[in-house]
Amino acid sequence: MPLVVVTVVWTRVFRAGGMSRRLFALVMPALVLVSSGWATTRPPVPSVVVDVICDSLSTGVATPGDPWTVAASQLLGRRFGLLGFYNAAENGAGYAMPGQFGDTFLDEVDRVVTPDARVVIVFGSDNDLGEPLLGTRVAQTFGRIHQLAPHARMIVVGPPAPPAQSPQQLASIRDVLRDQTAKAGATFVDPLALGWFRVNGSSLVVSDGEHPNEPGERFLGGKMADLIEDAIAVRSGRPGSTS
């Protein structure tokens, strides 16, 4: 009876009433027993749970069913086994700006973050440009994450400024996020300083110059996988570095 190792990508989309969609993506390195036409697999219980709070940069708006979480799952699954990504991203949402279905990042947090989260990623948002209450809304969002998942590593990723935007335009949002992240004791990642999408950026987005195409989703998946791996290493007491 031979053993065959396979990887299964499982994505579900949930929509309830006016609530934004919830994307559940799993990559499962499974041991499959194959003999005379029958097979059994391990039940899909995630060993690592990652919650994602974001806007249209994480919904897969230009790549339906294939946001960056899929690429990140595939990369991380080789090391950590089964990963569960609970992606509450909503088009147009921000910390202060309601999105397509009227939800802010705080609403997204309330929907998906639970104590079993190992990592919580909050990504964006350029939708908050000019919002006078941004600092207050960011502090409320971070506080709720700590309440709901006190043992999770929180990674705050600022807006990345794809080709349609300039880094200078988004610097005010970045500064608020950096300061509030320091107060929350979380990890801040600055795509503006790191130059995400600035080199060959036009090849990573669709014609609007902002939303990732398939290569762009893989690009973001690689960046996020590195951040998640570092966060897991830190929580496990192993050396790690955030880049």
N, C-alpha and C positions, 0 to 999 in steps of 0.2 A: 504494500500500500504506500505509494510515493507521497511525499510531502511537497506541496507547491506553495511558494510564497507569492502572494499577490497584493496589490494595492487597490483599494476601492475608494473612489471619490463619491461622496454622498452629499447632495445639496437639496435642502428643502426651503421653500419660500412660504411664509405665512402672512396672511393679511386678514385683519379683523376690523370690520367697521371702518372708521376713519383712521385707524392706527397705521403707522408706517410698517413697511415690511420687515420681517425678521428672517435673516438668512442663516441657516445652520449648515456649515460645511465640515465634513469629516473626511480625513484621509486615514485609512485603516490598513496598516500592514497586517494581513490576516494569514493564519496558517490554515490552508485548505486541504482536507483529506480527500483524495480522489481515488475511487475504486469502483469499477463496474457501473459507472454512470451516476454515483451519488457523491455529495460533497457536504461538509459541515464547516461552519465558520464560527469564530468567537463572537459573542454578542458585542455590539458597538458601544462600549462604555469608555468615554474619553479618559485618558490618563492625564491630560493637560487641558484645562478649559481657559479659553481666551475670549474676553468680551471686547467688542469693538463699538465705539461711539464715534460717529462721523457724519459727514454730509455726502454729496454725490460722488466724492472721490473714492468712496468705499461701497457704493451700491452696484457698481458694474453697469452704470447707466448706458454706456456706449458698448459694453460687452455683456449683454444679458446672460445671467447665470454663471459668469466667470469674472467676479471681482478679484482683487489681489489676494484675498483670503485663501483662495484655492491654491494659488502658487505658493503662498507661505506654508500652507498645510502640507503640501507635497515635499517641500524642502525640510521642514521640521519633523515630519513623520518618520523620516529615515533615521533620526536620532532618538526621538522621544516616544515613538509609537503613535497610538491613536490620539489625535487632537480634535477638540470640539471648538469651533469658532462660532460664537453667538454674535451676529452682526446686526446691530440695530440701526445702521446708517439710514438716513432719510435725505432725499434730494432737497437742497435749499436750507437745511437746518444749520444752526450754530448754537453757541452758548446762549446768546440773547435773541437770535433771529429764529422765529418758527419756520419749519420747513413745509414741504408739500402737503403734509397731513396735519399741520398745526403743532408739531412737536419740536421742542428744543433739545439740546444735548441732555439736560436734566431729565426730561421725559424719557429719552432713550435709556438713560441709566436706570430709571425706575423699572423699565420694562425687562431688561435682560441681566443686570448685574446681581449676582447671588454670592453667598459666602464660599461656594466651591470654585470661584474664579481664581486662577493662579496669576493671570496677567490681565490688566484692563488697559486698553489703548484708547486714548482720546485724540483724535486726529482732525486738525483744522481749527477755525473755519474762516475762510475769506468772506463768508456771508455776514460776518459780524462787523464789517467795515463801517465805522461811523456810529456804532451803537454806544450811547453814553453810559449804559449800565453794565458794560462788558465785564469789568473787574468784579462786580458783585455777583453776576451770574456765573462767572468762572469759579469763584470761591464756593458758591453754593453747590455747583456740580461736583467739585473735588471733595467737598465735605460729605456729600451723599455717597460717593464711591467708597470713602473710608468707612462710612456707617454700614453699608451693605456688604462690603468685602474687605474687612479690616486686615486680612493677611495677604491680600493680593499686592503684586507689584504694579504700580500705576505708571504708565508711560504717556507723557503728553507730547504730541508731535504737532508743531506749529504748521501754518499754511505753507505750501511748498512753492508758490509762484511759478506755475507753468508758463509757457511762452506768451499767453494772452495777458499776463499780469507782470508787473515789475516788483522786485523785492522791496523797493522803497515804499510802494503803495501799501504793503502789508506789514511794514515794520512796527506800526503802532499796535497791531494785534499781537504780533510776536512779543513785544515788550511786556504787555499785560500778562500773557501766558507764562513767560519766563519768570516774572516776579511772583505770580500766584503759585506756580509749580514749586518754587523754592520754599514758599511758606507752607506748602502742603507736604514737603519732604519727599516729593516724587522726582522722577527722572524727566528732564526736558530735552527734547531733540529739536534743533533749529534747522529745517530744510533750507531756509534762506541763506544761512551762513555756510551750510554744507554744499550748496549749489545744486540741490535736486532739480532736475528738469532743465538746468541751464546749459548742459552740454548735450548736443543732439536732442534737445527737448522736443523739437517739432516732429521727430520721428516717434515720439512716445505718446502723442495725443491725437485725437481726431480733429476734424477741420475747425472746430470752435476754438482750438488752441488751449483748451483747459482740461478736458476730461480724457482719462487714459484710454488708449486703444489696447489691443492684446499685448504688444511689447511693453506698453506702459504699465499694464497690470502686473506683468512678470517683474518689471523693474521695481514697482512698489512692493510686490511680494517678497523680493529678495531683501530690500531694505528693512521691511517689517520683521522678516524672519530673523535677521541678525539681531534686531532689538529685542525680540521675544526670547531668543536663545540666551542673550546676555542677562535678561531679567530672571530667567529660570536659574541660570548659574549663580546669580547673586543670592537669590532666595534659598538655593540649596547649599550656600556657604562656599561655593567654588569661585575662584577668580573669574571676573568677567569685565568687559569694557564696553562702554556705549559709544558708538560712532555714528 
